[in-house]
Amino acid sequence: MTAVLPRVLRALDRFHATHPWDHNAHYHRWIMRRLPRRFAGALDVGSGSGDLARLLATRAEVVHGIDVDPVIVERARERTAPGSPVAFSVGDALKDVPSGLHDVITCVATIHHLPLSEALTHFRRHLAAGGTLIVVGLYRPQSRSDYLIDAVAIPSNIAMAWIKNKGRRAPRPVAMTAPTRPATETFPDIVREARRVLPGARLRRRLFWRYTLVWKQGPSPRE
């Protein structure tokens, strides 16, 4: 299976190029179901063109999105209505996060670009008491179970592509994101490091080559 799967994934990439859909946006509603109905402030790390940040703004008083790519940040600003509680800035997630504590921090398909332990520690320090951190990340497949999940994701991915592009003469546009690189850490490595930095963090492999991490800050910020 491990020898065949890379060829299948390359063929899937070609299919996806003509029937695109946003694997990351697929998890946005999942994220929202794990958040309170109302909260004061949210931070979206690696905000891209701002879709998740604008969705968070339906519940938050203030949302800040940060991304390293100035072109994408400008696109996010263009797509955000005047008077919206969402602001976007260009910056490094480990150096330029807005000061203060946030009730919600989200990070989708970004953390594999950062040193994992340092990033999780940084997010923890910027999370308010009782706040929620949600990460949707990528991992490097290694075990048989990893490849099995990948294999299951292939027909699911094709089905989703057909559904989301059904009836469209032109391909459905995918949200603009920064250039990506493959994940280098395996899921067990991520679990081990995440639970060291964030005791009690809940991690799970997901379809479409993703994993999720959910962690709630205790009653007082941890240093």
N, C-alpha and C positions, 0 to 999 in steps of 0.2 A: 504493500500500500504506500509506503513512504517513497518508493521510487516512482510510482505512477502519479501520485498526487501533484507534484510540481507541474507536470505536463498538463494535467487537468486544470490546475489553477491558471496557467498561462492561457489556455483556451477560454476559461471563464473571464479572464481580463479582456480578451477580444470581444466576447459577447457583451460584457458590461460597457465597453466603449460605445457600442451601438444601442444599448438599452440601459442607460445610466440611472442610478438612484442612489440616494445618500444613506450609506450604512450608519453614519453617526446620527443623523436626524431621526433615524428609526428608533433610537433610544431616548429621544427627548421626552416623549410622553411617559415613558417608564420612569425617567428622572422626576418628572412633576408629581407622579403618584407617591413618591417617597418624601415629599416636602410638605410643610404645613400649608394651610390655606392662605395664611398671610404671614409675612415676615418683613423686617425692616430693610436689611441690606443684603445684597448678593454680589458675589464676584464670580465671573466666568473667565477662566484661564484658558487661553488659546481660543478666543471667541470667534475667529474667522469672520464671516460676513454677518454675524450677529443674530442668527435665527434663535438660538437658545437664550441669549441674553434678553431678546424681546419677549420671548415666552415667559421667562422668569419675571419680567416686569408686569405681567398680568396679576402677580401676587405680591410683588415687592414694592416698597416705597422708593428704593434706589437700587439700580443695578450698574455695575461697572464691568465692562469687558476689556480684556487686555490681550494683545497679540503682538508678535514681533514684526509682522509684515505690514509696512505702512500702506501698501496698496489695498490690502484686504481691509484694514481699519477704515480707510477712506470709503470703501464700498459699503461697509457696515453703517457708517454715518449717513451715507446717501440713502440707505434703505430705512432709516429710522425717522419716524415722524417728528416734526418740531414739537417741543413741549414734552417729549417722552422722558420718563425717569431713567432712561438708559444713556450712559456715557461710555465712549470707547477711547482707549489710549494705546499708543505704540510703546512697547516696553518689554523688558525681560521679566518673565514670571517670578524669578528668584531675586530680582533687584528692584523692580519698579512697581510692585503691588501697592495700591493705595494704602495709606496709613489707616489705622483703626481696625476694629474687628467686624467680621461679617457673619450674618446668621446662616448664610448658605454659601458654599464654595463648590463650583462645578468645574470639571476638567475633562474634556472629551477629546480623545485621540491626540493628546498632546504630551502626556507625561512620559512617553517613551523617548521623547526628545530631550528629557531632563535627567539629571542624576536622581534616581528614585528616592533614596533615603533623604537627601537634602530637600527635594521638592515636597515630600509628605510632611517633613518636619516644619518647613516653611508654611505650608497650608494650615497645619495644626496651630501654629502660633498666631495666625490671622483669623482663626475661627472663634466666634463668640461663644460664651458659655451656653450649652444646650444647642449649639449650632450643628449643622449637617454638612459633611463633606461627601461628595459623590464623584467618583472617577469612572469613566468608561475608557478603558485602555486597550492596547494591543500587546500581545505576547508572542514569543517565538515558540512554535510547536516543537515538541520534543518526544513526548510519550505517545503510546498507542492511543490513549484516550484523547489526546490533543488531535491526532490525525483522524480519529473517528468522528469527533465533533466537526472538524473541517469537512469531512466527507458528507456528513449530514447537512451541513450548511450549503453545499453546492446546489442541490435541487431546490432548497428553500430560497436561495439567492435568485435562481432563474425564475422561480414562480413569482417572487416579489417584483422582479424587473418587469415581467410581463404585465402584472397587475398595475403597477405604477405608471407604465407607459402605454397601457391599453387605450386604443382610440386616438393616440397622438400621432400626427403626421411627422412632427419633428421630435427628436429626443427630448425628454424632460430635462430641464437644466438642473445641474447639481450645485449645491451651495459652494461658493468659492472658498477654498482653503489653501493654506500654505503648502509648499512642497513637503512630502512626507518621506520618511526613511523607514526601512523595516525595523521591527522591534528586535532587540537583542537579548532580552531577558526572558527566561522561561516562566511559566505560570507558578510552579513551586517556588522559584526564587523570589518572585513578586510577593507571593503570600507570606513567605518567611520574613522578608524585609518589612512589608506593610504591617504585619502584626507585632513586629518589634517596635516600630515607631508609633503605631496606633493600636494599642491593645484592644481587643474586642472587635476589630474591623471585620466586616463580612465581605468575603470575596467569592466570586463565582465565575466559572467559564460561561461564555454566552455564544450564541450563534453569530455568524458573520465575522469570525476572527476577532472577537472582542472578549474582554472580561469586565466585570463591574466590581467596584469597591464602594461600600457605604460605611461611614463612621460618624458617630455622634460625639461631640465634645461633652465632657463632664460638666457638672454644675459650676466649676470654676476653671478658667483657662489653664492648660498644662504647659509648663515651660520645658 
